[in-house]
Amino acid sequence: MGVDMKTKLPRQEFLDALTAIATVAGGRTTKPILGCVRIATEADTVELSATDGEAALRIAVGSFAVDRPGQAVVPAERLLSIVREMPDAEIHLEADERHCIVRGAGSEFKVFVHPAAEFPAIPVFDDEPDLVVDGAQLWRMISLTIYAAARETGRYAINGVLWEKRGKKLFLIATDGRRLARAGGSVAQSTSGDFEAIIPAKALMVFERVFAPGRENGEWTVNVKVMPNQIVLRSGGRMLSSALVEGNFPKYDEVIPKDCNRVATINRVELHGAIKRAALLTSDEARAVKLSFEKGQLVITAQSPEQGEARVEMPIEFTGEPMAIGFNPGFVMDALRALPYENVRIELQESFRPGVLCGEDKSEFLYVVMPVSL
C-alpha cells in the first residue's frame, strides 16, 4: 500500500465514522499515535481505525471514488473538528508522507500526519464467528449491567463485565462488591463451546455509543469471536476488538439470595421518582434511604443531621411480614433507570441480607443490592 492517497467521501458518513472513532482515540495518552485515526483507502471503501492500546475500532465508509489507494495517520480530534465545521456534502481527501489535505468547495486544510508504519496492528475478523447474537438484545444486556462494574482501578477482574455463555444462553454479569447486575439473552447461532470472558467496561461503553440501536436498518446482528486474550465484535462495517481482563471473577451465584419470603411489586417510574425525592435529604456521609414495606404501602424515609428529614409514601402490592431495609439510593436508581419494565419486583429476606430487584423473568434480568445500616 503506497503512502499517497486520494479519495472523495460523503461528509455526513465520514463525520459519523470520525465521531465514533473519537470514542477510542479521543482520550488523553502519552503516545501521540494513539490519538490518531488511520485512514486506509482501497477499491471503493475507506476504512477508519483507531486504538487506545487495549480497545480498537474499525469503521468502513463507502466512498464516491478512490482515485489512489493508500493510507494516512492523522490526529483524530483535529480531523473531527475540521470535518464537523465543513458545510460541504462531499469531501476530498489527499495525503502524502507529510500532510493530509482536506478539501471542500471553498476551504482547504493541511494537517501534519504521523508515520503509517508506527500505527499499532489491529485485529481482523475474517473467519467464522463463535457466536451470532441479536444486536438490540446485546445492547440492552450491556446497558442493564455496565453501571454496576467497579470503578476502582486496583480490582481488575470486577472492572470488567463477565460474559458467560451456557448452551444457547449468554449472560452478562457486573459487580462492584456492593451490588450485582446480571442480564441474560439467547444466542442466535453458536459454533463454540461454553466460555467465560471478562470484557473491560470501557470497551463496552464504546460498543454502547458506536453500535447503537436504530443505526442499523432492518435486522441487526453482532458477530462475536472470543480468543484466549481478546474479543472481537463485528456488525456491518463496524468492528470493535478489546483485550480481555485477566483474573478471576467472583463466584457471583453464591451471593444471589434464594427463598425470599417477602415480595413487593411496584411501578418502576413511580418508585424511581419516590427514591429520588427522598434522596434529596441524604448527605455524602449518610447515603441511605429507608424502605418500609407493609401490605399495600411503601414508605421511603431519609434523614441527615445537616439537611433534615424526608418521607414519601406510595401504593404497592406486598406479600409477607412487614419489614424495613436501608439501601444506597443511587444503587437502586441506577437499576431502575436502566430497566425497560413497567413494574419491578423487590424480593427480600431480612433487613441485614441483600435485596433482589427484577422483572417477571429473573434469567432476563436480576439485580442484587447489599443493604446499608441505618
C-alpha positions, 0 to 999 in steps of 0.5 A: 500500500503506497503512502499517497492517497486520494479519495472523495467521501460523503461528509455526513458518513465520514463525520459519523465514522470520525465521531465514533472513532473519537470514542477510542482515540479521543482520550488523553495518552502519552503516545501521540499515535494513539490519538490518531485515526488511520485512514486506509483507502482501497477499491471503493471503501475507506476504512477508519481505525483507531486504538487506545492500546487495549480497545480498537475500532474499525469503521468502513465508509463507502466512498464516491471514488478512490482515485489512489489507494493508500493510507494516512495517520492523522490526529483524530480530534483535529480531523473531527473538528475540521470535518464537523465545521465543513458545510460541504456534502462531499469531501476530498481527501489527499495525503502524502508522507507529510500532510493530509489535505482536506478539501471542500468547495471553498476551504482547504486544510493541511494537517501534519500526519504521523508515520503509517508504519508506527500505527499499532496492528489491529485485529481482523475478523475474517473467519467464522464467528463463535457466536451470532447474537441479536444486536438490540438484545446485546445492547440492552444486556450491556446497558442493564449491567455496565453501571454496576462494574467497579470503578476502582482501578486496583480490582481488575477482574470486577472492572470488567463485565463477565460474559458467560455463555451456557448452551444457547444462553449468554449472560452478562454479569457486573459487580462492584462488591456492593451490588450485582447486575446480571442480564441474560439473552439467547444466542442466535447461532453458536459454533463454540463451546461454553466460555467465560470472558471478562470484557473491560467496561470501557470497551463496552461503553464504546460498543454502547455509543458506536453500535447503537440501536436504530443505526442499523436498518432492518435486522441487526446482528453482532458477530462475536469471536472470543480468543484466549486474550481478546474479543472481537465484535463485528456488525456491518462495517463496524468492528470493535476488538478489546483485550480481555481482563485477566483474573478471576471473577467472583463466584457471583451465584453464591451471593444471589439470595434464594427463598425470599419470603417477602415480595413487593411489586411496584411501578418502576417510574413511580418508585424511581421518582419516590427514591429520588425525592427522598434522596434529596435529604441524604448527605455524602456521609449518610447515603441511605434511604429507608424502605418500609414495606407493609401490605399495600404501602411503601414508605421511603424515609431519609434523614441527615443531621445537616439537611433534615428529614424526608418521607414519601409514601406510595401504593404497592402490592406486598406479600409477607411480614412487614419489614424495613431495609436501608439501601444506597439510593443511587444503587437502586436508581441506577437499576431502575433507570436502566430497566425497560419494565413497567413494574419491578419486583423487590424480593427480600429476606431480612433487613441485614441480607441483600435485596433482589430487584427484577422483572417477571423473568429473573434469567432476563434480568436480576439485580442484587443490592447489599443493604446499608445500616441505618 
